């Protein structure tokens, strides 16, 4: 192995190690924030676990998509390093902004929820960009790492993450900060729809791939 290849490999290992550390830190911060308030009854405990699960689902979903992408996409190139670092910055912010959202007084809830929406939407948009870079390399013949089914999966992921990220970012608009009877704030409902749509698209693709194998 040449010195240049060794250096590239070292850079990749360091980036991957930093990424694992950041995702682990984000989950740890979320857990620490959870124990700041001890529930006093069963309904309060259920609510606390439910709110934590929402943040946990986002971080784990981003981590799974990120891991899947970098396993086939070189992250040591300058352009990918920028996307990678930007994503890690957003990941670190996510549990903090989510905690602020949970404890924010009513007058600050609009701004804090908009900040969380922009951060989460940015994570998803960056993942979409990384998935698109993977597809572009394959279609241009610069890499031959993916089977047709995997390539289709990355194309779906590109669109799904772009859609979910766009929905989160758009939801930060004041237009969606309205309360609907028996539903709650429209902005929060939009978040749930975006996440369900994304994970549903991934499950549908996997089921379709399994049918092809059989």
C-alpha positions as semicolon CSV with decimal commas, in nm:
position;residue;x (nm);y (nm);z (nm)
1;X;0,000;0,000;0,000
2;X;0,140;0,341;-0,100
3;X;0,194;0,629;0,143
4;X;-0,092;0,820;-0,021
5;X;-0,334;0,529;0,020
6;X;-0,224;0,489;0,382
7;X;-0,291;0,858;0,450
8;X;-0,635;0,840;0,285
9;X;-0,719;0,535;0,494
10;X;-0,604;0,714;0,811
11;X;-0,821;1,017;0,732
12;X;-1,123;0,792;0,671
13;X;-1,073;0,608;1,000
14;X;-1,045;0,936;1,189
15;X;-1,362;1,075;1,029
16;X;-1,552;0,757;1,110
17;X;-1,425;0,761;1,469
18;X;-1,529;1,124;1,511
19;X;-1,871;1,046;1,366
20;X;-1,928;0,754;1,605
21;X;-1,825;0,976;1,896
22;X;-2,062;1,256;1,794
23;X;-2,363;1,025;1,749
24;X;-2,289;0,857;2,081
25;X;-2,259;1,197;2,248
26;X;-2,591;1,309;2,101
27;X;-2,768;1,004;2,243
28;X;-2,597;1,054;2,579
29;X;-2,705;1,419;2,596
30;X;-3,061;1,312;2,525
31;X;-3,049;1,058;2,808
32;X;-2,904;1,313;3,051
33;X;-3,175;1,561;2,961
34;X;-3,434;1,290;3,030
35;X;-3,327;1,248;3,395
36;X;-3,340;1,622;3,465
37;X;-3,703;1,577;3,558
38;X;-3,823;1,277;3,758
39;X;-4,183;1,177;3,667
40;X;-4,433;1,179;3,951
41;X;-4,692;0,939;3,808
42;X;-4,745;0,683;3,530
43;X;-4,891;0,929;3,278
44;X;-4,601;1,168;3,327
45;X;-4,353;0,880;3,285
46;X;-4,524;0,773;2,963
47;X;-4,510;1,129;2,833
48;X;-4,140;1,167;2,917
49;X;-4,047;0,839;2,747
50;X;-4,258;0,931;2,445
51;X;-4,089;1,267;2,398
52;X;-3,745;1,111;2,436
53;X;-3,837;0,839;2,186
54;X;-3,912;1,105;1,924
55;X;-3,563;1,256;1,952
56;X;-3,407;0,909;1,976
57;X;-3,586;0,797;1,659
58;X;-3,449;1,094;1,465
59;X;-3,089;1,046;1,580
60;X;-3,090;0,670;1,523
61;X;-3,258;0,711;1,183
62;X;-2,995;0,963;1,079
63;X;-2,716;0,739;1,212
64;X;-2,842;0,434;1,022
65;X;-2,874;0,629;0,697
66;X;-2,535;0,795;0,750
67;X;-2,361;0,462;0,822
68;X;-2,517;0,302;0,518
69;X;-2,407;0,588;0,295
70;X;-2,047;0,627;0,412
71;X;-1,993;0,252;0,380
72;X;-1,993;0,300;0,001
73;X;-1,913;0,671;-0,038
74;X;-1,563;0,812;0,022
75;X;-1,586;1,072;0,300
76;X;-1,222;1,178;0,280
77;X;-1,271;1,405;-0,025
78;X;-1,293;1,780;0,053
79;X;-1,656;1,814;-0,057
80;X;-1,772;1,515;0,145
81;X;-1,577;1,631;0,449
82;X;-1,774;1,956;0,445
83;X;-2,106;1,770;0,425
84;X;-1,992;1,527;0,694
85;X;-1,885;1,799;0,938
86;X;-2,200;2,002;0,875
87;X;-2,409;1,693;0,949
88;X;-2,220;1,621;1,271
89;X;-2,270;1,981;1,384
90;X;-2,645;1,947;1,335
91;X;-2,646;1,610;1,513
92;X;-2,476;1,758;1,820
93;X;-2,729;2,044;1,829
94;X;-3,035;1,818;1,797
95;X;-3,067;1,690;2,158
96;X;-2,991;2,036;2,300
97;X;-3,253;2,207;2,083
98;X;-3,501;1,930;2,160
99;X;-3,444;1,977;2,534
100;X;-3,492;2,353;2,498
101;X;-3,813;2,280;2,310
102;X;-3,940;2,064;2,596
103;X;-3,872;2,319;2,872
104;X;-3,941;2,637;2,675
105;X;-4,210;2,870;2,815
106;X;-4,512;2,926;2,594
107;X;-4,381;3,260;2,466
108;X;-4,057;3,098;2,347
109;X;-4,210;2,777;2,211
110;X;-4,260;2,914;1,859
111;X;-3,897;3,016;1,814
112;X;-3,750;2,708;1,986
113;X;-3,961;2,468;1,779
114;X;-3,866;2,654;1,460
115;X;-3,496;2,620;1,551
116;X;-3,543;2,247;1,610
117;X;-3,725;2,211;1,278
118;X;-3,445;2,389;1,089
119;X;-3,177;2,175;1,255
120;X;-3,359;1,847;1,190
121;X;-3,445;1,948;0,835
122;X;-3,080;2,037;0,772
123;X;-2,968;1,692;0,892
124;X;-3,207;1,525;0,652
125;X;-3,112;1,755;0,363
126;X;-2,742;1,681;0,418
127;X;-2,813;1,307;0,422
128;X;-3,004;1,349;0,097
129;X;-2,702;1,525;-0,053
130;X;-2,470;1,244;0,054
131;X;-2,706;0,980;-0,086
132;X;-2,730;1,177;-0,411
133;X;-2,350;1,188;-0,434
134;X;-2,348;0,809;-0,402
135;X;-2,600;0,769;-0,684
136;X;-2,414;1,018;-0,901
137;X;-2,085;0,830;-0,864
138;X;-2,252;0,506;-0,964
139;X;-2,439;0,645;-1,262
140;X;-2,127;0,820;-1,393
141;X;-1,928;0,499;-1,365
142;X;-1,686;0,638;-1,107
143;X;-1,772;0,357;-0,867
144;X;-1,922;0,011;-0,898
145;X;-2,007;-0,079;-0,540
146;X;-2,385;-0,114;-0,562
147;X;-2,617;-0,378;-0,699
148;X;-2,923;-0,254;-0,893
149;X;-3,144;-0,301;-0,585
150;X;-2,905;-0,107;-0,362
151;X;-2,877;0,169;-0,620
152;X;-3,256;0,192;-0,630
153;X;-3,255;0,207;-0,251
154;X;-3,017;0,504;-0,253
155;X;-3,233;0,681;-0,510
156;X;-3,537;0,632;-0,288
157;X;-3,338;0,748;0,015
158;X;-3,228;1,062;-0,172
159;X;-3,588;1,155;-0,247
160;X;-3,722;1,048;0,095
161;X;-3,464;1,242;0,295
162;X;-3,506;1,546;0,069
163;X;-3,883;1,534;0,118
164;X;-3,864;1,487;0,496
165;X;-3,596;1,756;0,531
166;X;-3,794;1,998;0,317
167;X;-4,106;1,940;0,524
168;X;-3,920;2,008;0,850
169;X;-3,758;2,323;0,712
170;X;-4,085;2,457;0,567
171;X;-4,264;2,381;0,896
172;X;-4,045;2,643;1,065
173;X;-4,251;2,910;0,892
174;X;-4,488;3,115;1,107
175;X;-4,771;3,000;0,881
176;X;-4,766;2,658;1,048
177;X;-4,757;2,787;1,405
178;X;-5,131;2,755;1,457
179;X;-5,320;2,547;1,709
180;X;-5,589;2,314;1,581
181;X;-5,854;2,187;1,826
182;X;-5,806;1,822;1,934
183;X;-5,483;1,803;1,729
184;X;-5,249;2,065;1,872
185;X;-4,997;2,278;1,690
186;X;-4,990;2,215;1,317
187;X;-4,609;2,235;1,307
188;X;-4,575;1,931;1,534
189;X;-4,829;1,730;1,333
190;X;-4,631;1,802;1,017
191;X;-4,318;1,658;1,181
192;X;-4,495;1,330;1,258
193;X;-4,623;1,302;0,902
194;X;-4,273;1,362;0,759
195;X;-4,113;1,095;0,977
196;X;-4,386;0,839;0,910
197;X;-4,363;0,903;0,535
198;X;-3,986;0,857;0,536
199;X;-3,977;0,535;0,735
200;X;-4,274;0,397;0,541
201;X;-4,085;0,451;0,213
202;X;-3,782;0,265;0,350
203;X;-3,994;-0,028;0,474
204;X;-4,177;-0,049;0,140
205;X;-3,847;-0,063;-0,050
206;X;-3,708;-0,337;0,174
207;X;-4,023;-0,545;0,138
208;X;-4,006;-0,503;-0,239
209;X;-3,639;-0,609;-0,240
210;X;-3,718;-0,921;-0,036
211;X;-3,992;-1,019;-0,281
212;X;-3,742;-0,996;-0,566
213;X;-3,500;-1,223;-0,381
214;X;-3,769;-1,485;-0,332
